[in-house]
Amino acid sequence: MIEMDDLSDLQFLPPIVPVEQYETEDAVLIADNLKNVRIIVSIGLAIMLTVSLYWAISFVSDGGFTSVRPSNTALEYQESYSEMIQFNQVSLDGEGVSVCIVDSGINLSHPDLEKLELSGWSDFINQESEPYDDNGHGTSMAGILVADGWMEGIAPKVDLFVAKALDGVNGQGSDEVVAQAIDWCVAQNVNIISLSLGGAPGILPFNPFSGRDSGDAANDAINQGIVVVAAAGNDGGADDDGDVAHPSSEQLVISVGGVNTNGNHWEGSSIGDNNGNLFPIILPRQDPNKKPEIVAPAEMVPVINNQESWSLVDGTSAATVFVTGAIALLLEEHPELSSSGQGDSNTVVQIKQLIVNSVKPSDGQEGHDDNYGYGLLQIKDLIIAAESI
């Protein structure tokens, strides 16, 4: 990093010579020349200070600041995660596959999204006709999938639909509104619905006094052959409530946990309760539907920001989009696996089994782990696994 105090040129300015020490025309000429030298040096220093300030700002992002371009650290993490999940071993871009993101919206003015042509938009919060994002979370998640600039999305050529179901104040939304957004995605005949969101499940598996919930909507989508990917949640550790977030807790929804920069379980990623519970009611889960099913990068993930800048974020929201993108690449390479809303849940069951067969377990892991799922996302191996069908 170039720091401002590295400008050692300041120590080598020519001395200022008082004009009154000279009485001849030569002395006046010398004084004028020295004045010109000082002007030239001052201009040069101003340019150096400007350039240095630009780079200093550019490289500050690790402490929670955003940047006018991605920091070297962010670009290094992007490369590292690309290698970790085998993204750098495939040459696909998601073309021909449709994805619907339910989130806080999307800011199309970001330079890494300038090539994006949105396929569809619906606002369930303010009913605005033009895309926007008054929170930023949705833009960051969309960037992981489709960014095409400093940041490299997993599947930049997918047909992207965005449903705004989270508000701009705190990024929250009601389960009923999320369900409406999922229903809208289904109506667009998409291949994949990506939910970088989640909440606590109800105490009862069915509540006649509540409206339609996101789990019902997700299951309806799955029953039409649409893959639904959702975040496991970020309450891991001492505050963990004991299970993954809703609706990723639904049997055929693909629940995504997170790993840190070393590929180990990220401490904030929610644990899955696969043995069953009486309060709230959770039935025991069987393979290949134990939660979470898969883990992906969730710590120090490079993202685009709503302020047309870049930063690093933590959370299973980001991990969810990595898996969404991987499935998009799978469907691009193997379109026979896609039903575009015209199939049934067998399509989703088949894709889930491919995920289980292709992930990378942690060292010493046998079978499912309540923290690590069946293993770490491996994109190339996922695509290869489909060749044996």
C-alpha positions as YAML, in Angstrom:
chain: A
units: angstrom
residues:
- id: 1
  name: MET
  ca: [0.00, 0.00, 0.00]
- id: 2
  name: ILE
  ca: [1.27, 3.47, -0.84]
- id: 3
  name: GLU
  ca: [0.99, 5.62, 2.26]
- id: 4
  name: MET
  ca: [0.99, 9.41, 2.19]
- id: 5
  name: ASP
  ca: [4.14, 9.64, 4.31]
- id: 6
  name: ASP
  ca: [6.06, 7.67, 1.68]
- id: 7
  name: LEU
  ca: [6.46, 10.84, -0.41]
- id: 8
  name: SER
  ca: [10.10, 11.31, 0.54]
- id: 9
  name: ASP
  ca: [10.52, 13.83, -2.32]
- id: 10
  name: LEU
  ca: [9.33, 16.45, 0.15]
- id: 11
  name: GLN
  ca: [12.71, 16.18, 1.86]
- id: 12
  name: PHE
  ca: [14.64, 17.19, -1.26]
- id: 13
  name: LEU
  ca: [13.08, 20.51, -2.23]
- id: 14
  name: PRO
  ca: [15.67, 23.12, -3.29]
- id: 15
  name: PRO
  ca: [16.30, 25.68, -0.58]
- id: 16
  name: ILE
  ca: [14.39, 28.94, -0.83]
- id: 17
  name: VAL
  ca: [16.87, 31.72, -1.53]
- id: 18
  name: PRO
  ca: [15.76, 35.22, -0.42]
- id: 19
  name: VAL
  ca: [15.72, 37.64, -3.38]
- id: 20
  name: GLU
  ca: [17.16, 40.49, -1.32]
- id: 21
  name: GLN
  ca: [20.53, 38.72, -1.19]
- id: 22
  name: TYR
  ca: [21.09, 39.55, -4.87]
- id: 23
  name: GLU
  ca: [21.68, 43.00, -6.32]
- id: 24
  name: THR
  ca: [22.72, 42.31, -9.90]
- id: 25
  name: GLU
  ca: [20.60, 41.41, -12.97]
- id: 26
  name: ASP
  ca: [22.12, 37.94, -12.80]
- id: 27
  name: ALA
  ca: [20.90, 37.67, -9.24]
- id: 28
  name: VAL
  ca: [17.39, 38.65, -10.27]
- id: 29
  name: LEU
  ca: [17.52, 36.07, -13.08]
- id: 30
  name: ILE
  ca: [18.67, 33.41, -10.65]
- id: 31
  name: ALA
  ca: [15.87, 34.32, -8.28]
- id: 32
  name: ASP
  ca: [13.32, 34.08, -11.09]
- id: 33
  name: ASN
  ca: [14.71, 30.71, -12.10]
- id: 34
  name: LEU
  ca: [14.46, 29.46, -8.54]
- id: 35
  name: LYS
  ca: [10.89, 30.69, -8.40]
- id: 36
  name: ASN
  ca: [10.10, 28.74, -11.56]
- id: 37
  name: VAL
  ca: [11.78, 25.65, -10.12]
- id: 38
  name: ARG
  ca: [9.64, 25.91, -7.00]
- id: 39
  name: ILE
  ca: [6.49, 26.20, -9.14]
- id: 40
  name: ILE
  ca: [7.46, 23.16, -11.21]
- id: 41
  name: VAL
  ca: [8.29, 21.13, -8.12]
- id: 42
  name: SER
  ca: [5.02, 22.17, -6.47]
- id: 43
  name: ILE
  ca: [3.02, 21.07, -9.51]
- id: 44
  name: GLY
  ca: [4.88, 17.77, -9.58]
- id: 45
  name: LEU
  ca: [4.21, 17.18, -5.91]
- id: 46
  name: ALA
  ca: [0.53, 17.99, -6.37]
- id: 47
  name: ILE
  ca: [0.30, 15.37, -9.11]
- id: 48
  name: MET
  ca: [2.13, 12.82, -6.96]
- id: 49
  name: LEU
  ca: [-0.14, 13.55, -4.01]
- id: 50
  name: THR
  ca: [-3.24, 13.13, -6.17]
- id: 51
  name: VAL
  ca: [-2.05, 9.81, -7.59]
- id: 52
  name: SER
  ca: [-0.97, 8.59, -4.17]
- id: 53
  name: LEU
  ca: [-4.32, 9.55, -2.65]
- id: 54
  name: TYR
  ca: [-6.14, 7.62, -5.40]
- id: 55
  name: TRP
  ca: [-4.14, 4.46, -4.74]
- id: 56
  name: ALA
  ca: [-4.39, 4.89, -0.98]
- id: 57
  name: ILE
  ca: [-8.19, 5.01, -1.25]
- id: 58
  name: SER
  ca: [-8.20, 2.16, -3.76]
- id: 59
  name: PHE
  ca: [-6.44, -0.22, -1.42]
- id: 60
  name: VAL
  ca: [-8.47, 0.56, 1.70]
- id: 61
  name: SER
  ca: [-11.25, -1.98, 2.07]
- id: 62
  name: ASP
  ca: [-10.15, -4.57, 4.59]
- id: 63
  name: GLY
  ca: [-11.40, -2.61, 7.59]
- id: 64
  name: GLY
  ca: [-14.97, -2.25, 6.41]
- id: 65
  name: PHE
  ca: [-14.33, 0.63, 4.03]
- id: 66
  name: THR
  ca: [-15.46, 0.54, 0.42]
- id: 67
  name: SER
  ca: [-13.17, 1.40, -2.47]
- id: 68
  name: VAL
  ca: [-13.11, 3.18, -5.81]
- id: 69
  name: ARG
  ca: [-11.76, -0.03, -7.30]
- id: 70
  name: PRO
  ca: [-11.36, -3.47, -5.76]
- id: 71
  name: SER
  ca: [-8.39, -3.72, -3.43]
- id: 72
  name: ASN
  ca: [-5.61, -6.15, -4.23]
- id: 73
  name: THR
  ca: [-6.83, -8.15, -1.25]
- id: 74
  name: ALA
  ca: [-10.32, -8.43, -2.75]
- id: 75
  name: LEU
  ca: [-8.93, -9.53, -6.10]
- id: 76
  name: GLU
  ca: [-6.73, -12.09, -4.35]
- id: 77
  name: TYR
  ca: [-9.74, -13.50, -2.48]
- id: 78
  name: GLN
  ca: [-11.65, -13.68, -5.74]
- id: 79
  name: GLU
  ca: [-8.85, -15.70, -7.29]
- id: 80
  name: SER
  ca: [-8.48, -17.88, -4.20]
- id: 81
  name: TYR
  ca: [-12.18, -18.73, -4.02]
- id: 82
  name: SER
  ca: [-12.27, -19.36, -7.76]
- id: 83
  name: GLU
  ca: [-9.63, -22.03, -7.23]
- id: 84
  name: MET
  ca: [-11.26, -23.38, -4.06]
- id: 85
  name: ILE
  ca: [-14.58, -24.17, -5.76]
- id: 86
  name: GLN
  ca: [-13.04, -25.13, -9.16]
- id: 87
  name: PHE
  ca: [-14.59, -22.16, -10.96]
- id: 88
  name: ASN
  ca: [-11.25, -21.52, -12.65]
- id: 89
  name: GLN
  ca: [-11.44, -24.99, -14.22]
- id: 90
  name: VAL
  ca: [-14.58, -24.40, -16.28]
- id: 91
  name: SER
  ca: [-15.26, -22.15, -19.26]
- id: 92
  name: LEU
  ca: [-19.04, -21.79, -18.98]
- id: 93
  name: ASP
  ca: [-21.01, -18.60, -18.40]
- id: 94
  name: GLY
  ca: [-24.61, -19.67, -17.73]
- id: 95
  name: GLU
  ca: [-25.98, -18.70, -21.13]
- id: 96
  name: GLY
  ca: [-29.45, -20.08, -21.77]
- id: 97
  name: VAL
  ca: [-30.24, -20.55, -18.07]
- id: 98
  name: SER
  ca: [-32.67, -18.32, -16.17]
- id: 99
  name: VAL
  ca: [-32.26, -17.31, -12.52]
- id: 100
  name: CYS
  ca: [-34.56, -15.31, -10.25]
- id: 101
  name: ILE
  ca: [-33.07, -13.53, -7.24]
- id: 102
  name: VAL
  ca: [-35.41, -12.55, -4.39]
- id: 103
  name: ASP
  ca: [-33.73, -9.82, -2.36]
- id: 104
  name: SER
  ca: [-33.62, -6.05, -1.79]
- id: 105
  name: GLY
  ca: [-33.37, -5.14, -5.48]
- id: 106
  name: ILE
  ca: [-30.56, -4.31, -7.87]
- id: 107
  name: ASN
  ca: [-28.61, -1.17, -8.75]
- id: 108
  name: LEU
  ca: [-27.88, -1.37, -12.47]
- id: 109
  name: SER
  ca: [-25.66, 1.73, -12.40]
- id: 110
  name: HIS
  ca: [-22.69, -0.17, -10.96]
- id: 111
  name: PRO
  ca: [-19.89, -0.35, -13.57]
- id: 112
  name: ASP
  ca: [-19.61, -4.12, -13.16]
- id: 113
  name: LEU
  ca: [-23.28, -4.45, -14.18]
- id: 114
  name: GLU
  ca: [-23.23, -2.09, -17.16]
- id: 115
  name: LYS
  ca: [-23.40, -5.01, -19.62]
- id: 116
  name: LEU
  ca: [-26.37, -6.60, -17.84]
- id: 117
  name: GLU
  ca: [-29.77, -6.58, -19.51]
- id: 118
  name: LEU
  ca: [-32.27, -7.52, -16.83]
- id: 119
  name: SER
  ca: [-34.84, -10.05, -18.04]
- id: 120
  name: GLY
  ca: [-37.50, -9.14, -15.51]
- id: 121
  name: TRP
  ca: [-38.22, -7.02, -12.43]
- id: 122
  name: SER
  ca: [-40.97, -6.84, -9.83]
- id: 123
  name: ASP
  ca: [-41.13, -4.70, -6.70]
- id: 124
  name: PHE
  ca: [-43.21, -6.14, -3.85]
- id: 125
  name: ILE
  ca: [-42.27, -3.36, -1.41]
- id: 126
  name: ASN
  ca: [-42.89, -0.03, -3.16]
- id: 127
  name: GLN
  ca: [-44.30, -1.20, -6.50]
- id: 128
  name: GLU
  ca: [-41.72, 0.78, -8.48]
- id: 129
  name: SER
  ca: [-41.58, -0.07, -12.18]
- id: 130
  name: GLU
  ca: [-37.84, 0.55, -12.60]
- id: 131
  name: PRO
  ca: [-35.14, -1.53, -10.89]
- id: 132
  name: TYR
  ca: [-33.47, -0.04, -7.80]
- id: 133
  name: ASP
  ca: [-31.87, -1.12, -4.55]
- id: 134
  name: ASP
  ca: [-32.29, 1.04, -1.45]
- id: 135
  name: ASN
  ca: [-30.38, -1.38, 0.76]
- id: 136
  name: GLY
  ca: [-27.49, -2.80, -1.28]
- id: 137
  name: HIS
  ca: [-27.70, -6.46, -0.28]
- id: 138
  name: GLY
  ca: [-29.44, -7.50, -3.48]
- id: 139
  name: THR
  ca: [-26.90, -5.70, -5.66]
- id: 140
  name: SER
  ca: [-24.03, -7.43, -3.87]
- id: 141
  name: MET
  ca: [-25.63, -10.84, -4.32]
- id: 142
  name: ALA
  ca: [-26.45, -10.20, -7.98]
- id: 143
  name: GLY
  ca: [-22.83, -9.23, -8.55]
- id: 144
  name: ILE
  ca: [-21.55, -12.59, -7.32]
- id: 145
  name: LEU
  ca: [-23.69, -14.15, -10.04]
- id: 146
  name: VAL
  ca: [-23.51, -11.77, -13.02]
- id: 147
  name: ALA
  ca: [-20.79, -9.12, -12.47]
- id: 148
  name: ASP
  ca: [-18.67, -8.56, -15.55]
- id: 149
  name: GLY
  ca: [-15.87, -6.11, -14.80]
- id: 150
  name: TRP
  ca: [-13.41, -5.91, -11.92]
- id: 151
  name: MET
  ca: [-15.49, -8.61, -10.25]
- id: 152
  name: GLU
  ca: [-16.14, -11.79, -12.24]
- id: 153
  name: GLY
  ca: [-19.56, -13.35, -11.73]
- id: 154
  name: ILE
  ca: [-20.03, -17.11, -11.62]
- id: 155
  name: ALA
  ca: [-22.58, -17.09, -14.47]
- id: 156
  name: PRO
  ca: [-22.65, -13.63, -16.09]
- id: 157
  name: LYS
  ca: [-24.71, -14.68, -19.11]
- id: 158
  name: VAL
  ca: [-27.76, -16.05, -17.29]
- id: 159
  name: ASP
  ca: [-31.15, -14.48, -17.92]
- id: 160
  name: LEU
  ca: [-31.60, -12.64, -14.63]
- id: 161
  name: PHE
  ca: [-34.92, -11.82, -12.99]
- id: 162
  name: VAL
  ca: [-35.03, -9.81, -9.76]
- id: 163
  name: ALA
  ca: [-37.90, -9.62, -7.27]
- id: 164
  name: LYS
  ca: [-37.62, -7.01, -4.53]
- id: 165
  name: ALA
  ca: [-39.10, -8.45, -1.33]
- id: 166
  name: LEU
  ca: [-36.83, -6.89, 1.32]
- id: 167
  name: ASP
  ca: [-37.04, -3.26, 2.42]
- id: 168
  name: GLY
  ca: [-34.30, -0.68, 2.27]
- id: 169
  name: VAL
  ca: [-34.20, 0.27, 5.94]
- id: 170
  name: ASN
  ca: [-32.82, -2.93, 7.46]
- id: 171
  name: GLY
  ca: [-33.07, -5.46, 4.64]
- id: 172
  name: GLN
  ca: [-35.97, -7.29, 6.24]
- id: 173
  name: GLY
  ca: [-39.26, -8.48, 4.84]
- id: 174
  name: SER
  ca: [-42.29, -10.53, 5.78]
- id: 175
  name: ASP
  ca: [-42.49, -14.22, 4.99]
- id: 176
  name: GLU
  ca: [-45.73, -13.64, 3.10]
- id: 177
  name: VAL
  ca: [-44.13, -11.05, 0.81]
- id: 178
  name: VAL
  ca: [-41.18, -13.35, 0.15]
- id: 179
  name: ALA
  ca: [-43.70, -16.04, -0.79]
- id: 180
  name: GLN
  ca: [-45.35, -13.65, -3.25]
- id: 181
  name: ALA
  ca: [-41.96, -12.91, -4.78]
- id: 182
  name: ILE
  ca: [-41.19, -16.61, -5.15]
- id: 183
  name: ASP
  ca: [-44.57, -17.12, -6.84]
- id: 184
  name: TRP
  ca: [-43.69, -14.35, -9.30]
- id: 185
  name: CYS
  ca: [-40.38, -16.06, -10.07]
- id: 186
  name: VAL
  ca: [-42.24, -19.29, -10.78]
- id: 187
  name: ALA
  ca: [-44.52, -17.44, -13.19]
- id: 188
  name: GLN
  ca: [-41.44, -16.37, -15.17]
- id: 189
  name: ASN
  ca: [-40.62, -20.05, -15.85]
- id: 190
  name: VAL
  ca: [-37.10, -19.71, -14.47]
- id: 191
  name: ASN
  ca: [-34.71, -22.59, -13.87]
- id: 192
  name: ILE
  ca: [-33.38, -21.52, -10.46]
- id: 193
  name: ILE
  ca: [-34.62, -19.32, -7.61]
- id: 194
  name: SER
  ca: [-31.90, -17.88, -5.36]
- id: 195
  name: LEU
  ca: [-32.82, -16.85, -1.81]
- id: 196
  name: SER
  ca: [-29.99, -15.16, 0.10]
- id: 197
  name: LEU
  ca: [-32.35, -14.72, 3.02]
- id: 198
  name: GLY
  ca: [-34.03, -16.67, 5.77]
- id: 199
  name: GLY
  ca: [-35.80, -16.53, 9.09]
- id: 200
  name: ALA
  ca: [-36.84, -18.66, 12.03]
- id: 201
  name: PRO
  ca: [-39.35, -21.41, 11.25]
- id: 202
  name: GLY
  ca: [-42.75, -21.37, 12.90]
- id: 203
  name: ILE
  ca: [-43.43, -23.40, 16.01]
- id: 204
  name: LEU
  ca: [-46.03, -25.43, 14.12]
- id: 205
  name: PRO
  ca: [-45.49, -26.96, 10.69]
- id: 206
  name: PHE
  ca: [-48.87, -25.50, 9.67]
- id: 207
  name: ASN
  ca: [-50.43, -22.30, 10.99]
- id: 208
  name: PRO
  ca: [-53.99, -21.61, 9.78]
- id: 209
  name: PHE
  ca: [-53.82, -18.03, 11.07]
- id: 210
  name: SER
  ca: [-50.83, -16.95, 9.01]
- id: 211
  name: GLY
  ca: [-50.68, -16.16, 5.31]
- id: 212
  name: ARG
  ca: [-48.92, -18.18, 2.68]
- id: 213
  name: ASP
  ca: [-45.29, -18.63, 3.72]
- id: 214
  name: SER
  ca: [-42.02, -18.87, 1.83]
- id: 215
  name: GLY
  ca: [-41.71, -22.60, 2.48]
- id: 216
  name: ASP
  ca: [-45.02, -23.30, 0.74]
- id: 217
  name: ALA
  ca: [-44.00, -21.13, -2.19]
- id: 218
  name: ALA
  ca: [-40.59, -22.80, -2.43]
- id: 219
  name: ASN
  ca: [-42.17, -26.25, -2.43]
- id: 220
  name: ASP
  ca: [-44.62, -25.24, -5.15]
- id: 221
  name: ALA
  ca: [-41.66, -24.08, -7.25]
- id: 222
  name: ILE
  ca: [-39.81, -27.34, -6.65]
- id: 223
  name: ASN
  ca: [-42.88, -29.36, -7.61]
- id: 224
  name: GLN
  ca: [-42.66, -27.66, -11.00]
- id: 225
  name: GLY
  ca: [-39.02, -28.64, -11.42]
- id: 226
  name: ILE
  ca: [-37.48, -25.33, -10.36]
- id: 227
  name: VAL
  ca: [-34.34, -25.56, -8.21]
- id: 228
  name: VAL
  ca: [-34.56, -23.42, -5.06]
- id: 229
  name: VAL
  ca: [-31.31, -22.47, -3.30]
- id: 230
  name: ALA
  ca: [-31.42, -20.71, 0.08]
- id: 231
  name: ALA
  ca: [-29.09, -19.50, 2.82]
- id: 232
  name: ALA
  ca: [-28.54, -21.70, 5.87]
- id: 233
  name: GLY
  ca: [-28.32, -18.61, 8.06]
- id: 234
  name: ASN
  ca: [-25.72, -16.65, 10.02]
- id: 235
  name: ASP
  ca: [-26.47, -17.49, 13.65]
- id: 236
  name: GLY
  ca: [-23.77, -20.10, 14.10]
- id: 237
  name: GLY
  ca: [-21.74, -20.45, 17.26]
- id: 238
  name: ALA
  ca: [-23.02, -19.68, 20.75]
- id: 239
  name: ASP
  ca: [-26.15, -17.96, 19.43]
- id: 240
  name: ASP
  ca: [-27.17, -20.76, 17.07]
- id: 241
  name: ASP
  ca: [-30.89, -21.55, 17.35]
- id: 242
  name: GLY
  ca: [-30.22, -25.18, 16.47]
- id: 243
  name: ASP
  ca: [-31.23, -25.39, 12.83]
- id: 244
  name: VAL
  ca: [-30.81, -23.78, 9.44]
- id: 245
  name: ALA
  ca: [-33.00, -20.82, 8.49]
- id: 246
  name: HIS
  ca: [-36.41, -21.06, 6.87]
- id: 247
  name: PRO
  ca: [-37.08, -21.74, 3.98]
- id: 248
  name: SER
  ca: [-33.74, -23.54, 3.51]
- id: 249
  name: SER
  ca: [-35.04, -25.97, 6.12]
- id: 250
  name: GLU
  ca: [-37.60, -27.31, 3.63]
- id: 251
  name: GLN
  ca: [-36.73, -30.84, 2.51]
- id: 252
  name: LEU
  ca: [-35.94, -30.25, -1.17]
- id: 253
  name: VAL
  ca: [-34.64, -26.69, -0.88]
- id: 254
  name: ILE
  ca: [-30.85, -26.69, -1.21]
- id: 255
  name: SER
  ca: [-29.55, -25.21, 2.04]
- id: 256
  name: VAL
  ca: [-26.13, -23.55, 1.75]
- id: 257
  name: GLY
  ca: [-23.74, -23.15, 4.65]
- id: 258
  name: GLY
  ca: [-20.42, -21.30, 4.61]
- id: 259
  name: VAL
  ca: [-16.67, -21.81, 4.76]
- id: 260
  name: ASN
  ca: [-13.92, -19.38, 5.69]
- id: 261
  name: THR
  ca: [-10.94, -18.35, 3.60]
- id: 262
  name: ASN
  ca: [-9.16, -21.60, 4.45]
- id: 263
  name: GLY
  ca: [-12.07, -23.79, 3.35]
- id: 264
  name: ASN
  ca: [-13.03, -24.70, 6.91]
- id: 265
  name: HIS
  ca: [-16.47, -24.21, 8.45]
- id: 266
  name: TRP
  ca: [-17.21, -20.49, 8.85]
- id: 267
  name: GLU
  ca: [-18.12, -19.96, 12.50]
- id: 268
  name: GLY
  ca: [-21.16, -17.84, 11.68]
- id: 269
  name: SER
  ca: [-22.80, -20.48, 9.50]
- id: 270
  name: SER
  ca: [-25.91, -22.05, 11.04]
- id: 271
  name: ILE
  ca: [-25.88, -25.68, 12.10]
- id: 272
  name: GLY
  ca: [-28.46, -28.16, 10.85]
- id: 273
  name: ASP
  ca: [-30.70, -30.13, 13.21]
- id: 274
  name: ASN
  ca: [-31.06, -33.47, 11.45]
- id: 275
  name: ASN
  ca: [-32.15, -35.63, 14.40]
- id: 276
  name: GLY
  ca: [-35.53, -34.00, 14.88]
- id: 277
  name: ASN
  ca: [-36.99, -31.76, 17.56]
- id: 278
  name: LEU
  ca: [-40.26, -31.35, 19.44]
- id: 279
  name: PHE
  ca: [-40.10, -27.56, 19.87]
- id: 280
  name: PRO
  ca: [-40.21, -26.29, 17.24]
- id: 281
  name: ILE
  ca: [-41.38, -29.42, 15.45]
- id: 282
  name: ILE
  ca: [-38.59, -30.75, 13.20]
- id: 283
  name: LEU
  ca: [-38.80, -34.24, 11.76]
- id: 284
  name: PRO
  ca: [-35.59, -36.30, 11.43]
- id: 285
  name: ARG
  ca: [-33.96, -35.81, 8.03]
- id: 286
  name: GLN
  ca: [-32.56, -38.49, 5.77]
- id: 287
  name: ASP
  ca: [-29.90, -38.43, 3.04]
- id: 288
  name: PRO
  ca: [-29.60, -36.60, 0.71]
- id: 289
  name: ASN
  ca: [-31.77, -33.98, 2.42]
- id: 290
  name: LYS
  ca: [-29.85, -33.36, 5.63]
- id: 291
  name: LYS
  ca: [-29.13, -29.70, 6.31]
- id: 292
  name: PRO
  ca: [-27.17, -27.90, 5.13]
- id: 293
  name: GLU
  ca: [-26.53, -29.88, 1.97]
- id: 294
  name: ILE
  ca: [-23.47, -27.94, 0.82]
- id: 295
  name: VAL
  ca: [-21.03, -25.22, 1.86]
- id: 296
  name: ALA
  ca: [-19.41, -22.45, -0.19]
- id: 297
  name: PRO
  ca: [-17.35, -19.28, 0.43]
- id: 298
  name: ALA
  ca: [-18.89, -17.09, 3.15]
- id: 299
  name: GLU
  ca: [-16.00, -15.09, 4.64]
- id: 300
  name: MET
  ca: [-14.29, -12.04, 3.12]
- id: 301
  name: VAL
  ca: [-16.20, -12.51, -0.13]
- id: 302
  name: PRO
  ca: [-15.54, -9.76, -2.71]
- id: 303
  name: VAL
  ca: [-18.76, -8.03, -3.80]
- id: 304
  name: ILE
  ca: [-19.98, -4.97, -5.64]
- id: 305
  name: ASN
  ca: [-21.69, -2.27, -3.58]
- id: 306
  name: ASN
  ca: [-24.73, -0.09, -4.03]
- id: 307
  name: GLN
  ca: [-22.43, 2.96, -4.01]
- id: 308
  name: GLU
  ca: [-20.80, 1.83, -7.27]
- id: 309
  name: SER
  ca: [-17.80, 0.51, -5.34]
- id: 310
  name: TRP
  ca: [-16.51, -2.81, -3.98]
- id: 311
  name: SER
  ca: [-15.97, -4.40, -0.59]
- id: 312
  name: LEU
  ca: [-15.65, -7.67, 1.32]
- id: 313
  name: VAL
  ca: [-18.55, -9.33, 3.14]
- id: 314
  name: ASP
  ca: [-19.28, -12.35, 5.34]
- id: 315
  name: GLY
  ca: [-22.38, -14.53, 5.32]
- id: 316
  name: THR
  ca: [-24.19, -17.51, 3.89]
- id: 317
  name: SER
  ca: [-26.04, -15.11, 1.60]
- id: 318
  name: ALA
  ca: [-22.90, -14.98, -0.52]
- id: 319
  name: ALA
  ca: [-22.39, -18.74, -0.30]
- id: 320
  name: THR
  ca: [-25.91, -19.23, -1.63]
- id: 321
  name: VAL
  ca: [-25.18, -17.35, -4.82]
- id: 322
  name: PHE
  ca: [-22.00, -19.35, -5.48]
- id: 323
  name: VAL
  ca: [-24.13, -22.50, -5.45]
- id: 324
  name: THR
  ca: [-26.83, -20.85, -7.56]
- id: 325
  name: GLY
  ca: [-24.20, -19.96, -10.15]
- id: 326
  name: ALA
  ca: [-22.73, -23.46, -10.09]
- id: 327
  name: ILE
  ca: [-26.14, -25.00, -10.79]
- id: 328
  name: ALA
  ca: [-26.63, -22.52, -13.64]
- id: 329
  name: LEU
  ca: [-23.37, -23.72, -15.19]
- id: 330
  name: LEU
  ca: [-24.49, -27.32, -14.68]
- id: 331
  name: LEU
  ca: [-27.76, -26.66, -16.52]
- id: 332
  name: GLU
  ca: [-25.94, -24.85, -19.31]
- id: 333
  name: GLU
  ca: [-23.69, -27.86, -19.88]
- id: 334
  name: HIS
  ca: [-26.51, -30.37, -19.31]
- id: 335
  name: PRO
  ca: [-29.78, -28.76, -20.46]
- id: 336
  name: GLU
  ca: [-31.47, -32.14, -20.24]
- id: 337
  name: LEU
  ca: [-31.53, -31.60, -16.46]
- id: 338
  name: SER
  ca: [-33.57, -28.42, -16.82]
- id: 339
  name: SER
  ca: [-37.35, -28.26, -16.75]
- id: 340
  name: SER
  ca: [-37.95, -24.46, -16.65]
- id: 341
  name: GLY
  ca: [-41.01, -24.86, -14.48]
- id: 342
  name: GLN
  ca: [-42.51, -27.53, -16.72]
- id: 343
  name: GLY
  ca: [-41.36, -30.59, -14.79]
- id: 344
  name: ASP
  ca: [-41.68, -31.98, -11.30]
- id: 345
  name: SER
  ca: [-39.62, -32.45, -8.15]
- id: 346
  name: ASN
  ca: [-37.72, -35.38, -9.65]
- id: 347
  name: THR
  ca: [-35.59, -32.84, -11.50]
- id: 348
  name: VAL
  ca: [-34.58, -31.22, -8.22]
- id: 349
  name: VAL
  ca: [-33.98, -34.57, -6.51]
- id: 350
  name: GLN
  ca: [-31.62, -35.52, -9.32]
- id: 351
  name: ILE
  ca: [-29.65, -32.27, -9.04]
- id: 352
  name: LYS
  ca: [-29.40, -32.59, -5.26]
- id: 353
  name: GLN
  ca: [-27.97, -36.07, -5.65]
- id: 354
  name: LEU
  ca: [-25.39, -34.75, -8.11]
- id: 355
  name: ILE
  ca: [-24.36, -32.16, -5.54]
- id: 356
  name: VAL
  ca: [-23.94, -34.81, -2.84]
- id: 357
  name: ASN
  ca: [-21.88, -36.93, -5.23]
- id: 358
  name: SER
  ca: [-19.54, -34.11, -6.26]
- id: 359
  name: VAL
  ca: [-18.75, -32.06, -3.15]
- id: 360
  name: LYS
  ca: [-15.45, -32.18, -1.27]
- id: 361
  name: PRO
  ca: [-15.84, -33.35, 2.36]
- id: 362
  name: SER
  ca: [-13.67, -31.85, 5.07]
- id: 363
  name: ASP
  ca: [-10.63, -33.79, 6.26]
- id: 364
  name: GLY
  ca: [-11.72, -36.98, 7.97]
- id: 365
  name: GLN
  ca: [-15.41, -36.40, 7.23]
- id: 366
  name: GLU
  ca: [-17.60, -39.42, 6.56]
- id: 367
  name: GLY
  ca: [-21.15, -38.79, 5.46]
- id: 368
  name: HIS
  ca: [-23.06, -35.66, 6.37]
- id: 369
  name: ASP
  ca: [-21.79, -33.13, 8.90]
- id: 370
  name: ASP
  ca: [-24.28, -30.79, 10.60]
- id: 371
  name: ASN
  ca: [-21.91, -27.86, 10.07]
- id: 372
  name: TYR
  ca: [-20.17, -28.73, 6.81]
- id: 373
  name: GLY
  ca: [-23.07, -30.41, 5.01]
- id: 374
  name: TYR
  ca: [-22.03, -33.11, 2.59]
- id: 375
  name: GLY
  ca: [-19.03, -30.99, 1.62]
- id: 376
  name: LEU
  ca: [-17.60, -28.02, -0.24]
- id: 377
  name: LEU
  ca: [-18.89, -26.93, -3.64]
- id: 378
  name: GLN
  ca: [-16.76, -28.24, -6.53]
- id: 379
  name: ILE
  ca: [-18.06, -26.86, -9.83]
- id: 380
  name: LYS
  ca: [-16.03, -28.94, -12.25]
- id: 381
  name: ASP
  ca: [-16.78, -32.16, -10.37]
- id: 382
  name: LEU
  ca: [-20.49, -31.27, -10.30]
- id: 383
  name: ILE
  ca: [-20.56, -30.97, -14.08]
- id: 384
  name: ILE
  ca: [-18.56, -34.18, -14.52]
- id: 385
  name: ALA
  ca: [-20.91, -36.03, -12.15]
- id: 386
  name: ALA
  ca: [-23.80, -35.29, -14.50]
- id: 387
  name: GLU
  ca: [-22.04, -37.05, -17.37]
- id: 388
  name: SER
  ca: [-22.63, -40.41, -15.71]
- id: 389
  name: ILE
  ca: [-26.41, -40.06, -15.73]
...
